[in-house]
């Protein structure tokens, strides 16, 4: 389950991409929201009309609602509306930035971390493990430490096998 805080951080990360602006994000989120079979009643307006023209007023209203009102979650109503928009946000991110979507939805799972580790050269893998250790040092459990050692050994042996 993605929390509203995580979705808000995901939006911020997504907007850091060069090709993504608030306007582009609004268009993609609106399209994903309107394609949902069962959607809640919130003020998300169609941007593209049937004849292919663009309703710029609806685009502006959607952008203001998503980024200036609901994302801030200042009231209970804003929290509710932003929470209802999370599936559309994730779908829009998945379509335009699949790697970011993976990091959001599976970013803290051991499998995701292991897959990222195995994609890196050996020297970067050691740095990756060390960096994750610093981030998680306050809340790391013994099983995680055992798994971390296991991953380090597996990564090292896998690198040795692929380099031969």
Backbone as a printed PyTorch tensor [residue, N CA C, xyz], in Angstrom:
tensor([[[  0.8440,  -1.1860,   0.0000],
         [  0.0000,   0.0000,   0.0000],
         [  0.8860,   1.2450,   0.0000]],

        [[  0.6500,   2.1130,  -0.9180],
         [  1.4040,   3.3530,  -1.0340],
         [  0.6890,   4.4190,  -0.2090]],

        [[  1.4230,   5.0510,   0.6820],
         [  0.8500,   6.0970,   1.5290],
         [  0.8050,   7.4240,   0.7670]],

        [[ -0.0260,   8.3580,   1.2050],
         [ -0.0430,   9.6760,   0.5650],
         [  1.3180,  10.3770,   0.6300]],

        [[  2.0570,  10.1850,   1.7170],
         [  3.3880,  10.7950,   1.8270],
         [  4.3200,  10.2380,   0.7560]],

        [[  4.2730,   8.9130,   0.5580],
         [  5.0990,   8.2800,  -0.4650],
         [  4.6930,   8.7600,  -1.8510]],

        [[  3.4020,   8.8790,  -2.0970],
         [  2.9230,   9.3590,  -3.3950],
         [  3.3500,  10.8030,  -3.6410]],

        [[  3.3300,  11.6180,  -2.5990],
         [  3.7680,  13.0070,  -2.7330],
         [  5.2600,  13.0740,  -3.0530]],

        [[  6.0540,  12.2420,  -2.3830],
         [  7.4870,  12.1810,  -2.6810],
         [  7.7200,  11.6520,  -4.0920]],

        [[  6.9050,  10.7000,  -4.5070],
         [  7.0220,  10.1610,  -5.8610],
         [  6.7400,  11.2410,  -6.9010]],

        [[  5.7280,  12.0650,  -6.6480],
         [  5.4420,  13.1800,  -7.5630],
         [  6.6280,  14.1310,  -7.6490]],

        [[  7.2210,  14.4400,  -6.5070],
         [  8.3800,  15.3390,  -6.4990],
         [  9.5400,  14.7270,  -7.2810]],

        [[  9.7850,  13.4430,  -7.0930],
         [ 10.8620,  12.7690,  -7.8320],
         [ 10.5600,  12.7330,  -9.3210]],

        [[  9.3190,  12.4890,  -9.6490],
         [  8.9050,  12.4160, -11.0500],
         [  9.0730,  13.7690, -11.7310]],

        [[  8.7500,  14.8410, -11.0320],
         [  8.8820,  16.1820, -11.6090],
         [ 10.3390,  16.5870, -11.7980]],

        [[ 11.2520,  15.8750, -11.1610],
         [ 12.6740,  16.1670, -11.3390],
         [ 13.1880,  15.6540, -12.6860]],

        [[ 12.4450,  14.7780, -13.3330],
         [ 12.8320,  14.2870, -14.6550],
         [ 12.7400,  15.4480, -15.6460]],

        [[ 13.6330,  15.4680, -16.6140],
         [ 13.6900,  16.5830, -17.5610],
         [ 12.4200,  16.7430, -18.3870]],

        [[ 11.8650,  15.6560, -18.8770],
         [ 10.7210,  15.7580, -19.7840],
         [  9.3890,  15.9060, -19.0600]],

        [[  9.3840,  15.8740, -17.7270],
         [  8.1340,  15.9450, -16.9680],
         [  7.9850,  17.3160, -16.3170]],

        [[  6.9230,  18.0020, -16.6820],
         [  6.5580,  19.2610, -16.0340],
         [  5.2380,  19.0310, -15.2990]],

        [[  4.7930,  20.0080, -14.5510],
         [  3.4990,  19.8670, -13.8830],
         [  2.3800,  19.6900, -14.9030]],

        [[  2.4990,  20.3700, -16.0250],
         [  1.4630,  20.2720, -17.0530],
         [  1.4280,  18.8710, -17.6590]],

        [[  2.6140,  18.3340, -17.9750],
         [  2.6870,  16.9820, -18.5270],
         [  2.1770,  15.9660, -17.5190]],

        [[  2.6190,  16.1170, -16.2730],
         [  2.1790,  15.2020, -15.2180],
         [  0.6690,  15.2810, -15.0360]],

        [[  0.1270,  16.4840, -15.0750],
         [ -1.3240,  16.6520, -14.9380],
         [ -2.0550,  15.9280, -16.0540]],

        [[ -1.5630,  16.0700, -17.2640],
         [ -2.2000,  15.4120, -18.4020],
         [ -2.1630,  13.8910, -18.2440]],

        [[ -1.0080,  13.3450, -17.8580],
         [ -0.8790,  11.8940, -17.7080],
         [ -1.7160,  11.3610, -16.5440]],

        [[ -1.7230,  12.0880, -15.4340],
         [ -2.5160,  11.6700, -14.2720],
         [ -4.0060,  11.7260, -14.6000]],

        [[ -4.4320,  12.7920, -15.2710],
         [ -5.8430,  12.9280, -15.6450],
         [ -6.2700,  11.7910, -16.5550]],

        [[ -5.4470,  11.4940, -17.5430],
         [ -5.7670,  10.4070, -18.4710],
         [ -5.8670,   9.0710, -17.7170]],

        [[ -4.8880,   8.8120, -16.8360],
         [ -4.9080,   7.5570, -16.0660],
         [ -6.1190,   7.5010, -15.1390]],

        [[ -6.4690,   8.6270, -14.5410],
         [ -7.6260,   8.6620, -13.6350],
         [ -8.9180,   8.3750, -14.3890]],

        [[ -9.0870,   9.0040, -15.5410],
         [-10.3270,   8.8360, -16.2990],
         [-10.4360,   7.4550, -16.9420]],

        [[ -9.3180,   6.7510, -17.0990],
         [ -9.3440,   5.3980, -17.6550],
         [ -9.6840,   4.3420, -16.6090]],

        [[ -9.6810,   4.7180, -15.3430],
         [-10.0180,   3.7540, -14.2920],
         [-11.4800,   3.3500, -14.4210]],

        [[-11.7670,   2.0560, -14.3040],
         [-13.1610,   1.6170, -14.4320],
         [-14.0500,   2.1230, -13.2960]],

        [[-13.5560,   2.0670, -12.0910],
         [-14.3200,   2.5730, -10.9400],
         [-13.5060,   3.6840, -10.3060]],

        [[-13.9930,   4.8910, -10.4410],
         [-13.2310,   6.0120,  -9.9020],
         [-14.1040,   6.8180,  -8.9500]],

        [[-13.5020,   7.3710,  -7.9190],
         [-14.2650,   8.1800,  -6.9650],
         [-14.6770,   9.5120,  -7.5900]],

        [[-15.6260,  10.1440,  -6.9720],
         [-16.1180,  11.4340,  -7.4490],
         [-15.2560,  12.5590,  -6.8740]],

        [[-14.2130,  12.9000,  -7.5960],
         [-13.4060,  14.0620,  -7.2280],
         [-13.3010,  14.9520,  -8.4560]],

        [[-12.9170,  16.1900,  -8.2430],
         [-12.9340,  17.1890,  -9.3150],
         [-11.7320,  17.0430, -10.2420]],

        [[-11.7510,  15.9940, -11.0540],
         [-10.7650,  15.8290, -12.1210],
         [-11.5420,  15.9190, -13.4210]],

        [[-11.2080,  16.9120, -14.2240],
         [-11.9650,  17.2110, -15.4380],
         [-11.2440,  16.6770, -16.6660]],

        [[-12.0220,  16.3150, -17.6830],
         [-11.4330,  15.8660, -18.9470],
         [-10.6890,  17.0230, -19.5970]],

        [[ -9.4690,  16.7430, -20.0160],
         [ -8.6470,  17.7640, -20.6700],
         [ -8.8620,  17.7210, -22.1780]],

        [[ -8.9240,  16.5150, -22.7320],
         [ -9.0650,  16.3520, -24.1750],
         [-10.5280,  16.1050, -24.5190]],

        [[-11.0330,  16.9190, -25.4080],
         [-12.4240,  16.7700, -25.8390],
         [-12.5180,  15.6900, -26.9130]],

        [[-13.7440,  15.2960, -27.2310],
         [-13.9590,  14.2510, -28.2360],
         [-13.4680,  14.6590, -29.6200]],

        [[-13.5320,  15.9530, -29.9280],
         [-13.0990,  16.4140, -31.2510],
         [-11.5870,  16.6230, -31.3360]],

        [[-10.8590,  16.3250, -30.2590],
         [ -9.4010,  16.4250, -30.2760],
         [ -8.8490,  17.7340, -29.7490]],

        [[ -9.7010,  18.6930, -29.4690],
         [ -9.2210,  19.9650, -28.9290],
         [ -8.9300,  19.8180, -27.4380]],

        [[ -8.2210,  20.7940, -26.9200],
         [ -7.8030,  20.7560, -25.5180],
         [ -8.5660,  21.8110, -24.7330]],

        [[ -9.0730,  21.4280, -23.5910],
         [ -9.7590,  22.3470, -22.6850],
         [ -8.7130,  22.8580, -21.6890]],

        [[ -8.1400,  24.0190, -21.9790],
         [ -7.0510,  24.5530, -21.1600],
         [ -7.5160,  24.9610, -19.7610]],

        [[ -8.7740,  25.3640, -19.6400],
         [ -9.3000,  25.6930, -18.3090],
         [ -9.3550,  24.4480, -17.4260]],

        [[ -9.7920,  23.3310, -17.9840],
         [ -9.8270,  22.0770, -17.2220],
         [ -8.4120,  21.6360, -16.8630]],

        [[ -7.4920,  21.8020, -17.7870],
         [ -6.0920,  21.4410, -17.5450],
         [ -5.5340,  22.2540, -16.3770]],

        [[ -5.8120,  23.5650, -16.3940],
         [ -5.3430,  24.4480, -15.3280],
         [ -5.9770,  24.0790, -13.9870]],

        [[ -7.2860,  23.8270, -13.9990],
         [ -7.9710,  23.4480, -12.7500],
         [ -7.4180,  22.1380, -12.1880]],

        [[ -7.1970,  21.1650, -13.0600],
         [ -6.6380,  19.8880, -12.6000],
         [ -5.2420,  20.0760, -12.0150]],

        [[ -4.4130,  20.8780, -12.6830],
         [ -3.0510,  21.1090, -12.1930],
         [ -3.0770,  21.7840, -10.8250]],

        [[ -3.9070,  22.7830, -10.6800],
         [ -4.0110,  23.4860,  -9.3920],
         [ -4.5210,  22.5370,  -8.3120]],

        [[ -5.5540,  21.7600,  -8.6320],
         [ -6.0840,  20.8170,  -7.6440],
         [ -5.0360,  19.7900,  -7.2280]],

        [[ -4.3650,  19.1950,  -8.1960],
         [ -3.4140,  18.1220,  -7.8820],
         [ -2.1860,  18.6550,  -7.1630]],

        [[ -1.5640,  19.6860,  -7.7070],
         [ -0.2590,  20.1060,  -7.1890],
         [ -0.3220,  21.1980,  -6.1240]],

        [[ -1.2870,  22.0860,  -6.1820],
         [ -1.3310,  23.1720,  -5.2050],
         [ -2.2920,  22.9100,  -4.0480]],

        [[ -3.2450,  22.0280,  -4.2180],
         [ -4.2120,  21.7970,  -3.1390],
         [ -4.0720,  20.4060,  -2.5370]],

        [[ -4.3870,  19.3860,  -3.3290],
         [ -4.4930,  18.0360,  -2.7830],
         [ -3.1530,  17.4810,  -2.3320]],

        [[ -2.0900,  17.7680,  -3.0640],
         [ -0.7770,  17.2250,  -2.7060],
         [ -0.3030,  17.7380,  -1.3510]],

        [[ -0.6960,  18.9420,  -0.9890],
         [ -0.2860,  19.5040,   0.3090],
         [ -1.0280,  18.8520,   1.4700]],

        [[ -2.2170,  18.3160,   1.2080],
         [ -3.0110,  17.5910,   2.2110],
         [ -3.2170,  18.4050,   3.4890]],

        [[ -3.6640,  19.6460,   3.3300],
         [ -3.8690,  20.5330,   4.4810],
         [ -5.1650,  20.2510,   5.2250]],

        [[ -6.1560,  19.6920,   4.5620],
         [ -7.4280,  19.3800,   5.2190],
         [ -7.7230,  17.8930,   5.0330]],

        [[ -8.6900,  17.4140,   5.7710],
         [ -9.0890,  16.0080,   5.6470],
         [ -9.6320,  15.7240,   4.2430]],

        [[-10.3370,  16.7020,   3.6850],
         [-10.8780,  16.5410,   2.3360],
         [ -9.7560,  16.4320,   1.3040]],

        [[ -8.7170,  17.2480,   1.4550],
         [ -7.5740,  17.1760,   0.5460],
         [ -6.8790,  15.8250,   0.6640]],

        [[ -6.7280,  15.3370,   1.8910],
         [ -6.1130,  14.0180,   2.1070],
         [ -6.9210,  12.9290,   1.4100]],

        [[ -8.2210,  13.0050,   1.5490],
         [ -9.1060,  12.0130,   0.9370],
         [ -9.0050,  12.0570,  -0.5910]],

        [[ -9.0080,  13.2450,  -1.1530],
         [ -8.9380,  13.3800,  -2.6080],
         [ -7.5780,  12.9450,  -3.1450]],

        [[ -6.5030,  13.3020,  -2.4350],
         [ -5.1760,  12.8870,  -2.8840],
         [ -5.0310,  11.3680,  -2.7830]],

        [[ -5.5700,  10.7850,  -1.7290],
         [ -5.5280,   9.3230,  -1.5790],
         [ -6.2920,   8.6370,  -2.7090]],

        [[ -7.4030,   9.2230,  -3.1280],
         [ -8.1760,   8.6540,  -4.2330],
         [ -7.4240,   8.7600,  -5.5540]],

        [[ -6.5140,   9.6910,  -5.6440],
         [ -5.7600,   9.9180,  -6.8770],
         [ -4.4950,   9.0550,  -6.9630]],

        [[ -4.0890,   8.4190,  -5.8800],
         [ -2.8340,   7.6540,  -5.8470],
         [ -2.7510,   6.5920,  -6.9490]],

        [[ -3.7780,   5.7660,  -7.1860],
         [ -3.6560,   4.7820,  -8.2750],
         [ -3.3880,   5.4280,  -9.6370]],

        [[ -4.0090,   6.5510,  -9.9090],
         [ -3.7840,   7.2430, -11.1850],
         [ -2.3680,   7.8100, -11.2480]],

        [[ -1.8760,   8.3220, -10.1350],
         [ -0.5050,   8.8480, -10.0930],
         [  0.4840,   7.7270, -10.3780]],

        [[  0.3030,   6.5900,  -9.7160],
         [  1.2090,   5.4560,  -9.9210],
         [  1.1430,   4.9340, -11.3500]],

        [[ -0.0420,   4.8910, -11.9210],
         [ -0.1860,   4.4300, -13.3020],
         [  0.4990,   5.3950, -14.2730]],

        [[  0.3400,   6.6830, -14.0500],
         [  0.9890,   7.6770, -14.9170],
         [  2.5080,   7.5830, -14.7950]],

        [[  3.0070,   7.3900, -13.5860],
         [  4.4540,   7.2370, -13.3920],
         [  4.9320,   5.9490, -14.0520]],

        [[  4.1580,   4.8790, -13.9250],
         [  4.5490,   3.5980, -14.5230],
         [  4.6860,   3.7170, -16.0420]],

        [[  3.7920,   4.4650, -16.6680],
         [  3.8320,   4.6190, -18.1210],
         [  5.0070,   5.4750, -18.5850]],

        [[  5.3440,   6.5140, -17.8350],
         [  6.3690,   7.4420, -18.3170],
         [  7.7480,   7.2140, -17.7080]],

        [[  7.8180,   6.6410, -16.5090],
         [  9.1090,   6.4170, -15.8400],
         [  9.0720,   5.0760, -15.1010]],

        [[  9.2070,   3.9570, -15.8370],
         [  9.0640,   2.6390, -15.2140],
         [ 10.0610,   2.3700, -14.0880]],

        [[ 11.2810,   2.8650, -14.2190],
         [ 12.2810,   2.6280, -13.1680],
         [ 11.8840,   3.3310, -11.8690]],

        [[ 11.3590,   4.5280, -11.9760],
         [ 10.8750,   5.2370, -10.7880],
         [  9.6910,   4.4940, -10.1710]],

        [[  8.8110,   3.9810, -11.0010],
         [  7.6660,   3.2120, -10.4970],
         [  8.1390,   1.9850,  -9.7240]],

        [[  9.1380,   1.2880, -10.2570],
         [  9.6760,   0.1200,  -9.5490],
         [ 10.2520,   0.5270,  -8.2060]],

        [[ 10.9740,   1.6310,  -8.1950],
         [ 11.5870,   2.0860,  -6.9490],
         [ 10.5280,   2.4780,  -5.9170]],

        [[  9.4320,   3.0540,  -6.3730],
         [  8.3610,   3.4650,  -5.4560],
         [  7.6290,   2.2470,  -4.8950]],

        [[  7.2490,   1.3380,  -5.7750],
         [  6.4080,   0.2220,  -5.3500],
         [  7.1850,  -0.9050,  -4.6940]],

        [[  8.4360,  -1.1110,  -5.0820],
         [  9.2020,  -2.2340,  -4.5280],
         [ 10.5540,  -1.7920,  -3.9970]],

        [[ 10.7340,  -0.5130,  -3.8130],
         [ 12.0390,   0.0400,  -3.4900],
         [ 12.6950,  -0.4520,  -2.2290]],

        [[ 11.9400,  -0.8620,  -1.2340],
         [ 12.5540,  -1.3230,   0.0040],
         [ 12.5130,  -2.8390,   0.1410]],

        [[ 12.0400,  -3.5440,  -0.8680],
         [ 12.0150,  -5.0000,  -0.7730],
         [ 13.4160,  -5.5470,  -1.0170]],

        [[ 13.6970,  -6.6510,  -0.3950],
         [ 15.0070,  -7.2840,  -0.5380],
         [ 15.2380,  -7.6870,  -1.9910]],

        [[ 14.2110,  -8.1840,  -2.6560],
         [ 14.3580,  -8.6190,  -4.0430],
         [ 14.7530,  -7.4530,  -4.9490]],

        [[ 14.1220,  -6.3080,  -4.7470],
         [ 14.4480,  -5.1440,  -5.5680],
         [ 15.8790,  -4.6900,  -5.3070]],

        [[ 16.2560,  -4.6190,  -4.0300],
         [ 17.6170,  -4.2050,  -3.6950],
         [ 18.6390,  -5.1720,  -4.2730]],

        [[ 18.3530,  -6.4660,  -4.2100],
         [ 19.2620,  -7.4590,  -4.7690],
         [ 19.3640,  -7.3110,  -6.2820]],

        [[ 18.2400,  -7.0850,  -6.9540],
         [ 18.2890,  -6.9160,  -8.4100],
         [ 19.0950,  -5.6800,  -8.7910]],

        [[ 18.9560,  -4.6060,  -8.0200],
         [ 19.7400,  -3.4040,  -8.2930],
         [ 21.2200,  -3.6450,  -8.0370]],

        [[ 21.5100,  -4.4100,  -6.9950],
         [ 22.8900,  -4.7250,  -6.6470],
         [ 23.5570,  -5.5470,  -7.7370]],

        [[ 22.8460,  -6.5220,  -8.2750],
         [ 23.4280,  -7.3970,  -9.2860],
         [ 23.6290,  -6.6980, -10.6270]],

        [[ 22.9730,  -5.5760, -10.8390],
         [ 23.1550,  -4.8200, -12.0750],
         [ 24.4260,  -3.9780, -12.0550]],

        [[ 25.0090,  -3.7950, -10.8790],
         [ 26.1390,  -2.8840, -10.7410],
         [ 27.4670,  -3.6300, -10.8560]],

        [[ 28.5230,  -2.9460, -11.3070],
         [ 29.8580,  -3.5400, -11.2450],
         [ 30.2410,  -3.7880,  -9.7800]],

        [[ 31.2440,  -4.6330,  -9.5600],
         [ 31.5740,  -5.0560,  -8.2040],
         [ 31.9130,  -3.8800,  -7.2910]],

        [[ 32.6990,  -2.9210,  -7.7710],
         [ 33.0850,  -1.8070,  -6.9000],
         [ 31.8760,  -0.9490,  -6.5430]],

        [[ 30.9430,  -0.8040,  -7.4810],
         [ 29.7300,  -0.0460,  -7.1820],
         [ 28.8060,  -0.8260,  -6.2570]],

        [[ 28.8060,  -2.1520,  -6.3820],
         [ 27.9640,  -2.9790,  -5.5120],
         [ 28.3950,  -2.8280,  -4.0570]],

        [[ 29.6850,  -2.7950,  -3.8150],
         [ 30.1650,  -2.6100,  -2.4370],
         [ 29.7220,  -1.2500,  -1.8980]],

        [[ 29.8240,  -0.2130,  -2.7310],
         [ 29.3850,   1.1200,  -2.3240],
         [ 27.8790,   1.1300,  -2.0660]],

        [[ 27.1180,   0.4690,  -2.9430],
         [ 25.6630,   0.3850,  -2.8030],
         [ 25.2870,  -0.2510,  -1.4690]],

        [[ 25.9520,  -1.3470,  -1.1190],
         [ 25.6870,  -2.0080,   0.1630],
         [ 26.0550,  -1.1010,   1.3280]],

        [[ 27.1950,  -0.4370,   1.2210],
         [ 27.6230,   0.4450,   2.3110],
         [ 26.6490,   1.6080,   2.4790]],

        [[ 26.1900,   2.1710,   1.3760],
         [ 25.2550,   3.2930,   1.4360],
         [ 23.9280,   2.8670,   2.0580]],

        [[ 23.4000,   1.7180,   1.6370],
         [ 22.1510,   1.2290,   2.2110],
         [ 22.3290,   0.9510,   3.7020]],

        [[ 23.4980,   0.4750,   4.0810],
         [ 23.7520,   0.1930,   5.4910],
         [ 23.6700,   1.4740,   6.3050]],

        [[ 24.2430,   2.5640,   5.8090],
         [ 24.1900,   3.8260,   6.5420],
         [ 22.7630,   4.3330,   6.6740]],

        [[ 21.9800,   4.1820,   5.6360],
         [ 20.5960,   4.6500,   5.6650],
         [ 19.7780,   3.8550,   6.6830]],

        [[ 20.0020,   2.5530,   6.7350],
         [ 19.1790,   1.6790,   7.5640],
         [ 19.8150,   1.3190,   8.8990]],

        [[ 20.9560,   1.9070,   9.2480],
         [ 21.7150,   1.4520,  10.4120],
         [ 20.9380,   1.5410,  11.7170]],

        [[ 20.0450,   2.4930,  11.8530],
         [ 19.3030,   2.6160,  13.1020],
         [ 18.2320,   1.5590,  13.2810]],

        [[ 17.7620,   0.9680,  12.2020],
         [ 16.6390,   0.0380,  12.3230],
         [ 16.9130,  -1.3220,  11.6980]],

        [[ 18.1770,  -1.6590,  11.5120],
         [ 18.5100,  -2.9250,  10.8660],
         [ 18.4090,  -4.0590,  11.8760]],

        [[ 17.7610,  -5.1120,  11.4740],
         [ 17.6160,  -6.2700,  12.3450],
         [ 18.6990,  -7.2940,  12.0370]],

        [[ 18.8640,  -8.2460,  12.9320],
         [ 19.8650,  -9.2950,  12.7090],
         [ 19.5890, -10.0970,  11.4370]],

        [[ 18.3330, -10.4820,  11.1730],
         [ 18.0950, -11.2090,   9.9160],
         [ 18.4980, -10.3900,   8.6920]],

        [[ 18.2810,  -9.0940,   8.7460],
         [ 18.6830,  -8.2670,   7.6130],
         [ 20.2000,  -8.2760,   7.4650]],

        [[ 20.9040,  -8.2130,   8.5840],
         [ 22.3700,  -8.2300,   8.5250],
         [ 22.8570,  -9.5510,   7.9380]],

        [[ 22.2290, -10.6630,   8.3380],
         [ 22.6110, -11.9530,   7.7640],
         [ 22.3170, -11.9550,   6.2680]],

        [[ 21.1940, -11.4190,   5.8860],
         [ 20.8430, -11.3660,   4.4750],
         [ 21.8020, -10.4480,   3.7180]],

        [[ 22.1950,  -9.3610,   4.3380],
         [ 23.1470,  -8.4330,   3.7210],
         [ 24.4680,  -9.1360,   3.4500]],

        [[ 24.9530,  -9.9030,   4.4340],
         [ 26.1960, -10.6580,   4.2310],
         [ 26.0080, -11.6840,   3.1250]],

        [[ 24.8610, -12.3430,   3.1110],
         [ 24.5620, -13.3350,   2.0890],
         [ 24.5530, -12.6850,   0.7020]],

        [[ 23.9160, -11.5370,   0.5950],
         [ 23.8660, -10.8240,  -0.6830],
         [ 25.2650, -10.4240,  -1.1220]],

        [[ 26.0880,  -9.9650,  -0.1910],
         [ 27.4560,  -9.5720,  -0.5380],
         [ 28.2350, -10.7620,  -1.0770]],

        [[ 28.0860, -11.9160,  -0.4460],
         [ 28.7870, -13.1230,  -0.9030],
         [ 28.2580, -13.5520,  -2.2600]],

        [[ 26.9360, -13.5610,  -2.4130],
         [ 26.3300, -13.9570,  -3.6920],
         [ 26.7550, -12.9980,  -4.8020]],

        [[ 26.7190, -11.7070,  -4.5150],
         [ 27.1120, -10.7180,  -5.5240],
         [ 28.5600, -10.9180,  -5.9190]],

        [[ 29.4120, -11.1630,  -4.9550],
         [ 30.8300, -11.3690,  -5.2340],
         [ 31.0340, -12.6310,  -6.0650]],

        [[ 30.3860, -13.7340,  -5.6770],
         [ 30.5620, -14.9830,  -6.4250],
         [ 29.9270, -14.8900,  -7.8100]],

        [[ 28.8090, -14.1750,  -7.9220],
         [ 28.1840, -13.9960,  -9.2330],
         [ 29.0800, -13.1720, -10.1380]],

        [[ 29.6890, -12.1350,  -9.5980],
         [ 30.6130, -11.3200, -10.3850],
         [ 31.8000, -12.1670, -10.8490]],

        [[ 32.3140, -13.0290,  -9.9550],
         [ 33.4420, -13.8780, -10.3230],
         [ 33.0550, -14.8400, -11.4400]],

        [[ 31.8380, -15.3840, -11.3750],
         [ 31.3930, -16.3270, -12.4020],
         [ 31.1960, -15.6250, -13.7380]],

        [[ 30.6900, -14.4100, -13.7200],
         [ 30.4460, -13.7120, -14.9840],
         [ 31.7200, -13.1570, -15.5900]],

        [[ 32.7300, -12.9210, -14.7710],
         [ 33.9730, -12.3680, -15.3140],
         [ 34.8590, -13.4410, -15.9250]],

        [[ 34.5930, -14.7150, -15.6300],
         [ 35.4150, -15.8040, -16.1820],
         [ 35.0650, -16.1210, -17.6020]]])
